[in-house]
C-alpha cells in the first residue's frame, strides 16, 4: 500500500502542477525538505505501531487510543504555531469540545464494530503503549506540516518529499522485522494477487490526504486534523453497508453506532463553526513572521501564499515531457498489477457501492473545484 502511496504522491502533484513547479517550490524552501522527510518517517513508525497495537489489544481498544492524535495535534498547534491564541473562550471551547467529541465518538464506533470481546492478551500493556505511541507520533507529525505551510510551501510539494521518508522508513522496518530482503520479496510474491487492491487503496488514500494537507495549511492543525478524523464515519458506512460487517450485532451495537456517529458529527459541526477571529489571525501572522525571520524568507510572498495566492505560478512554464512520462509510468504500474489480480472472496452489496462511490466522487469534485477557485491548488 505504501508503494501505491508513493506512486500517487508523485503522480497527482505532477498532474496538478508539474514537476517544474514542485522543484522550484522545494528549491525556494530547501530547509523544509528534511522536515518533510521527518514527517514521512514519523507516519511510517506510527503506522507500524498500530499493527502491534491491533495484534495485542484489538481494534476496539487500539483505535480510540491512537485517535488521540487529533488532541496532540491541537496542543502542538497552540503551543508552537499560536493557533487559538486570541480566539476567545467561545471559539476555543468549540474547537476543544469538538475534538474531544470526535475522539469520543470514535470510541463508541470502535466498540460497536469490534468483532471480539475485550482482549486478555499477555501483551496488553505493550499493545496499549503501542497505540498511544502511534497517536503521539501522528499528532507530532503535524508539526512539520504546519511549519511548512506557514513558510508558504505548497502542500503538493510537501507530500512529494514526505513520501520519500514514508517509503524509506517502511522499507527499512520491513527489512528489520522480516530479517532481510529475501523474506520481504517472498511475502510480496505471495501477496501478488492482492497487490493491485493495495496499490489502489494507497492511491485513494492520497487523494483524501491531500485535502487534509490543505486543511492544515488554511485552517490550521487544531481545526483541520480533528475534522479529518471523521473519516471513520466513511469507513463505518463502507463496512456496514457494503460489506455487512454489523449484521447480527444486536441492538446495543446499533445504538452505539448511532450515538457515536451523532457525537462525531456534532463535534465536527462545533469545530466548523469556530471561525478564527481577527486576533487569532494576528497571532498566526506572528508565527509566520517568526518562520520568515528564522529562514530568511520573503515576508510578502509567504503572507500572500498563506492567503491562497499562487506565488510560485510565475516560476513554472507548465508541464514537460517527463511529466507525461511519470503519468504513463504510473498508469503502466496499475495495468501491470491488474493482470493476475483476483477478486477477494467477500460478499458485497453493489447498490451501496454505487451510492457511496457517487457520494465520494461528488464531494471530491466539489472540494477540488472550491480549492481551485480560491487557491489554484497553491
C-alpha positions as CSV (number, residue, x, y, z in Angstrom):
1,X,0.0,0.0,0.0
2,X,2.8,2.4,0.9
3,X,4.3,1.8,-2.6
4,X,0.9,2.8,-4.0
5,X,1.0,5.9,-1.9
6,X,4.5,6.8,-3.2
7,X,3.3,6.5,-6.8
8,X,0.3,8.6,-6.1
9,X,2.2,11.3,-4.2
10,X,4.4,11.8,-7.3
11,X,1.7,11.3,-9.9
12,X,-1.1,13.6,-8.5
13,X,1.2,16.7,-7.9
14,X,2.7,16.1,-11.4
15,X,-0.8,16.2,-13.0
16,X,-1.9,19.2,-11.0
17,X,1.2,21.4,-11.2
18,X,4.0,19.7,-13.0
19,X,7.4,18.8,-11.6
20,X,9.0,22.1,-12.6
21,X,6.6,23.9,-10.3
22,X,7.2,21.3,-7.5
23,X,11.0,21.5,-7.7
24,X,11.0,25.3,-7.9
25,X,9.0,25.4,-4.7
26,X,11.4,22.9,-3.0
27,X,14.4,24.9,-4.0
28,X,12.9,28.1,-2.7
29,X,12.3,26.5,0.7
30,X,15.0,23.9,0.8
31,X,15.2,23.9,4.6
32,X,11.8,22.2,4.7
33,X,12.9,19.1,2.8
34,X,14.3,17.5,5.9
35,X,11.2,18.3,7.8
36,X,9.0,16.7,5.2
37,X,11.2,13.5,5.2
38,X,11.0,13.5,9.1
39,X,7.2,13.7,8.9
40,X,7.1,10.8,6.5
41,X,9.3,8.7,8.8
42,X,7.0,9.6,11.8
43,X,4.0,8.5,9.8
44,X,5.7,5.1,8.9
45,X,6.7,4.3,12.5
46,X,3.3,5.3,13.8
47,X,1.6,3.1,11.2
48,X,3.8,0.2,12.2
49,X,2.9,0.6,15.9
50,X,-0.8,0.3,15.0
51,X,-0.2,-3.2,13.7
52,X,1.3,-4.3,17.0
53,X,-1.5,-2.5,18.9
54,X,-4.2,-4.3,17.0
55,X,-2.5,-7.6,17.4
56,X,-2.1,-7.2,21.2
57,X,-5.3,-5.4,22.3
58,X,-7.6,-5.4,19.3
59,X,-9.0,-2.7,17.1
60,X,-11.8,-1.7,19.6
61,X,-9.2,-0.6,22.2
62,X,-6.3,0.4,19.9
63,X,-8.3,2.7,17.5
64,X,-9.6,5.1,20.2
65,X,-6.2,5.3,21.8
66,X,-4.4,6.3,18.6
67,X,-7.2,8.6,17.7
68,X,-5.9,10.9,20.4
69,X,-3.6,12.2,17.6
70,X,-6.1,15.0,17.0
71,X,-5.7,16.2,20.6
72,X,-1.9,16.0,20.3
73,X,-2.0,18.0,17.1
74,X,-4.4,20.6,18.6
75,X,-1.9,21.1,21.5
76,X,1.1,21.5,19.2
77,X,-0.8,23.9,17.1
78,X,-1.5,26.0,20.1
79,X,2.0,25.6,21.6
80,X,4.2,26.2,18.6
81,X,2.1,28.0,16.0
82,X,-0.1,30.2,18.1
83,X,-3.3,28.6,16.9
84,X,-6.4,29.5,19.0
85,X,-4.4,32.4,20.6
86,X,-6.8,35.3,20.8
87,X,-9.6,33.2,19.5
88,X,-11.8,33.9,22.6
89,X,-13.2,31.4,25.0
90,X,-16.2,30.6,22.8
91,X,-14.2,29.5,19.8
92,X,-11.6,27.7,22.0
93,X,-14.4,25.7,23.7
94,X,-15.9,24.8,20.3
95,X,-12.6,23.5,18.9
96,X,-11.6,21.6,22.1
97,X,-15.0,20.3,22.7
98,X,-15.4,19.3,19.1
99,X,-12.1,17.5,19.1
100,X,-13.0,15.6,22.3
101,X,-16.4,14.8,20.8
102,X,-14.9,13.4,17.7
103,X,-12.5,11.3,19.7
104,X,-15.3,10.1,22.0
105,X,-17.5,9.2,19.0
106,X,-14.6,7.2,17.6
107,X,-14.5,5.2,20.9
108,X,-18.2,4.3,20.5
109,X,-17.9,3.4,16.9
110,X,-14.8,1.2,17.6
111,X,-16.6,-0.7,20.3
112,X,-19.7,-1.1,18.2
113,X,-17.7,-2.5,15.2
114,X,-15.4,-4.8,17.3
115,X,-15.7,-8.4,16.3
116,X,-14.2,-9.8,19.5
117,X,-14.6,-9.1,23.2
118,X,-12.1,-7.1,25.2
119,X,-8.7,-8.7,25.0
120,X,-7.0,-10.6,27.8
121,X,-3.7,-10.8,26.0
122,X,-0.5,-11.1,28.0
123,X,0.8,-8.3,25.8
124,X,-2.0,-5.9,26.8
125,X,0.4,-3.2,28.2
126,X,2.6,-3.3,25.2
127,X,-0.4,-3.0,22.9
128,X,-1.8,0.0,24.8
129,X,1.6,1.7,24.7
130,X,1.9,1.0,21.0
131,X,-1.5,2.6,20.3
132,X,-0.7,5.6,22.5
133,X,2.7,5.9,20.8
134,X,1.1,5.9,17.4
135,X,-1.3,8.7,18.5
136,X,1.6,10.7,19.8
137,X,3.7,10.3,16.7
138,X,0.9,11.0,14.3
139,X,0.0,14.1,16.4
140,X,3.6,15.2,16.4
141,X,3.9,14.6,12.6
142,X,1.7,17.6,12.1
143,X,4.4,20.0,13.4
144,X,6.4,19.7,10.1
145,X,3.1,20.1,8.2
146,X,2.2,23.4,9.8
147,X,5.8,24.6,9.8
148,X,6.0,24.1,6.0
149,X,2.7,25.8,5.3
150,X,3.4,28.8,7.5
151,X,6.5,29.2,5.3
152,X,4.4,29.3,2.2
153,X,5.1,25.9,0.8
154,X,2.5,24.3,-1.4
155,X,1.1,21.0,0.1
156,X,1.7,19.3,-3.3
157,X,5.4,20.0,-2.9
158,X,5.5,18.9,0.7
159,X,3.9,15.5,0.1
160,X,6.2,14.8,-2.8
161,X,9.2,14.8,-0.3
162,X,7.1,13.4,2.6
163,X,6.6,10.2,0.7
164,X,10.4,9.6,0.5
165,X,10.7,9.4,4.3
166,X,7.4,7.4,4.3
167,X,8.5,4.7,1.8
168,X,12.2,4.6,3.0
169,X,11.2,4.1,6.7
170,X,8.6,1.4,5.9
171,X,11.1,-0.4,3.7
172,X,13.7,-0.3,6.5
173,X,11.2,-1.5,9.1
174,X,10.1,-4.4,6.8
175,X,13.7,-5.5,6.3
176,X,14.4,-5.4,10.0
177,X,11.2,-7.2,11.1
178,X,11.3,-9.8,8.3
179,X,15.1,-10.5,8.6
180,X,16.3,-9.3,5.2
181,X,15.4,-8.7,1.6
182,X,14.6,-12.2,0.6
183,X,11.7,-12.8,3.1
184,X,10.2,-9.4,2.1
185,X,10.3,-10.3,-1.6
186,X,8.8,-13.7,-0.8
187,X,5.9,-12.0,1.1
188,X,5.3,-9.7,-1.9
189,X,5.3,-12.6,-4.3
190,X,2.8,-14.4,-2.1
191,X,0.6,-11.3,-2.0
192,X,0.8,-10.7,-5.8
193,X,-3.0,-11.4,-6.4
194,X,-3.9,-8.6,-3.9
195,X,-1.2,-6.0,-4.8
196,X,-3.5,-4.2,-7.2
197,X,-6.1,-3.6,-4.5
198,X,-3.4,-2.4,-2.0
199,X,-2.0,0.0,-4.6
200,X,-5.4,1.3,-5.4
201,X,-6.1,1.7,-1.7
202,X,-2.9,3.7,-1.3
203,X,-3.8,5.9,-4.3
204,X,-7.3,6.7,-2.9
205,X,-5.8,7.4,0.5
206,X,-3.5,10.0,-1.0
207,X,-6.4,11.9,-2.6
208,X,-8.1,12.2,0.8
209,X,-4.8,13.1,2.5
210,X,-4.3,16.0,0.1
211,X,-7.4,17.6,1.4
212,X,-6.1,17.1,4.9
213,X,-2.9,18.9,3.9
214,X,-4.8,21.9,2.5
215,X,-6.9,21.9,5.7
216,X,-3.7,22.0,7.8
217,X,-2.5,25.0,5.7
218,X,-5.6,27.2,5.6
219,X,-7.4,26.5,8.9
220,X,-4.5,25.0,11.0
221,X,-3.9,21.6,12.5
222,X,-6.0,22.4,15.6
223,X,-9.1,22.5,13.5
224,X,-8.1,20.5,10.4
225,X,-6.9,17.3,12.0
226,X,-9.9,16.7,14.2
227,X,-12.2,17.3,11.2
228,X,-10.2,14.9,9.1
229,X,-10.6,12.2,11.8
230,X,-14.3,12.0,10.8
231,X,-13.1,9.7,8.1
232,X,-14.1,6.9,10.4
233,X,-17.7,7.7,9.5
234,X,-17.0,6.8,5.9
235,X,-15.2,3.7,6.9
236,X,-18.2,2.7,9.0
237,X,-20.5,3.4,6.1
238,X,-18.5,1.1,3.8
239,X,-18.1,-1.6,6.4
240,X,-21.7,-1.6,7.4
241,X,-23.5,-1.0,4.1
242,X,-21.1,-2.6,1.5
243,X,-19.5,-5.4,3.5
244,X,-22.3,-6.1,6.0
245,X,-19.9,-6.0,8.9
246,X,-22.5,-5.0,11.5
247,X,-25.2,-7.5,10.6
248,X,-26.3,-9.6,13.5
249,X,-24.6,-7.4,16.1
250,X,-27.7,-6.7,18.1
251,X,-29.5,-3.6,19.4
252,X,-26.7,-2.4,21.7
253,X,-24.2,-2.2,18.8
254,X,-26.7,-0.3,16.6
255,X,-27.3,2.2,19.4
256,X,-23.5,2.7,19.8
257,X,-23.2,3.2,16.1
258,X,-25.9,5.9,16.0
259,X,-24.7,7.6,19.2
260,X,-21.0,7.6,18.0
261,X,-21.9,8.9,14.6
262,X,-24.1,11.7,16.1
263,X,-21.4,12.7,18.6
264,X,-18.7,12.8,15.8
265,X,-21.0,14.9,13.6
266,X,-21.8,17.3,16.4
267,X,-18.1,17.6,17.2
268,X,-17.3,18.4,13.5
269,X,-20.1,21.0,13.4
270,X,-18.7,22.6,16.5
271,X,-15.3,23.0,15.0
272,X,-16.6,24.1,11.7
273,X,-18.4,27.0,13.4
274,X,-15.3,28.1,15.4
275,X,-14.1,30.5,12.7
276,X,-10.8,32.2,13.6
277,X,-11.3,35.8,14.6
278,X,-9.1,38.7,13.7
279,X,-7.0,38.4,16.9
280,X,-6.2,34.8,16.1
281,X,-5.2,35.6,12.6
282,X,-2.9,38.2,14.0
283,X,-1.3,35.5,16.2
284,X,-0.9,33.3,13.1
285,X,0.8,36.3,11.5
286,X,3.3,36.4,14.4
287,X,4.2,32.7,13.8
288,X,4.6,33.4,10.1
289,X,6.9,36.3,10.8
290,X,9.0,34.1,13.1
291,X,9.5,31.5,10.4
292,X,10.3,34.2,7.8
293,X,12.9,35.8,10.1
294,X,14.4,32.4,11.1
295,X,15.0,31.2,7.5
296,X,15.3,34.5,5.5
297,X,12.0,34.1,3.6
298,X,10.3,36.8,1.7
299,X,7.6,38.1,4.1
300,X,5.3,39.4,1.4
301,X,5.4,36.2,-0.7
302,X,4.8,34.0,2.4
303,X,1.8,36.1,3.6
304,X,0.3,36.0,0.0
305,X,0.8,32.3,-0.2
306,X,-1.0,31.8,3.2
307,X,-3.9,33.8,1.9
308,X,-4.3,31.5,-1.1
309,X,-2.3,33.3,-3.8
310,X,-0.2,31.0,-6.0
311,X,3.0,33.0,-5.8
312,X,5.0,30.2,-7.5
313,X,3.0,30.1,-10.7
314,X,5.2,32.6,-12.5
315,X,8.3,30.4,-11.9
316,X,6.8,27.4,-13.8
317,X,6.1,27.1,-17.5
318,X,3.7,24.2,-17.4
319,X,4.1,20.5,-18.0
320,X,7.3,19.0,-19.5
321,X,7.7,15.8,-21.4
322,X,9.0,13.9,-18.4
323,X,5.7,14.8,-16.6
324,X,3.9,12.9,-19.2
325,X,6.4,10.0,-18.8
326,X,5.7,9.9,-15.0
327,X,2.0,9.7,-15.5
328,X,2.4,7.0,-18.2
329,X,4.6,5.0,-15.9
330,X,2.1,5.2,-13.0
331,X,-0.7,4.0,-15.3
332,X,1.6,1.2,-16.5
333,X,2.2,0.0,-13.0
334,X,-1.5,-0.2,-12.3
335,X,-2.1,-2.0,-15.6
336,X,0.7,-4.5,-14.8
337,X,-0.6,-5.1,-11.3
338,X,-4.2,-5.7,-12.6
339,X,-3.0,-8.8,-14.5
340,X,-3.3,-11.8,-12.3
341,X,-5.4,-9.9,-9.7
342,X,-8.2,-11.9,-8.1
343,X,-11.3,-10.6,-6.5
344,X,-11.3,-11.2,-2.8
345,X,-13.9,-13.8,-1.7
346,X,-16.0,-11.1,0.1
347,X,-19.8,-10.7,-0.2
348,X,-20.5,-7.1,-1.4
349,X,-23.7,-5.1,-1.9
350,X,-23.4,-3.4,-5.3
351,X,-26.2,-0.9,-4.8
352,X,-24.4,0.6,-1.8
353,X,-21.1,0.6,-3.7
354,X,-22.7,2.8,-6.3
355,X,-24.3,5.1,-3.7
356,X,-21.1,5.6,-1.7
357,X,-18.9,6.0,-4.8
358,X,-21.3,8.7,-6.1
359,X,-21.2,10.5,-2.8
360,X,-17.4,10.2,-2.6
361,X,-16.8,11.5,-6.1
362,X,-19.4,14.3,-5.6
363,X,-17.5,15.5,-2.5
364,X,-14.2,15.1,-4.2
365,X,-15.2,17.1,-7.2
366,X,-16.9,19.8,-5.2
367,X,-13.9,20.1,-2.8
368,X,-11.4,20.2,-5.7
369,X,-13.4,22.9,-7.5
370,X,-13.6,25.0,-4.4
371,X,-9.9,24.7,-3.7
372,X,-9.1,25.6,-7.4
373,X,-11.4,28.6,-7.3
374,X,-10.0,30.0,-4.1
375,X,-6.3,28.9,-4.1
376,X,-5.5,27.4,-7.6
377,X,-4.2,24.5,-5.5
378,X,-1.5,26.6,-4.0
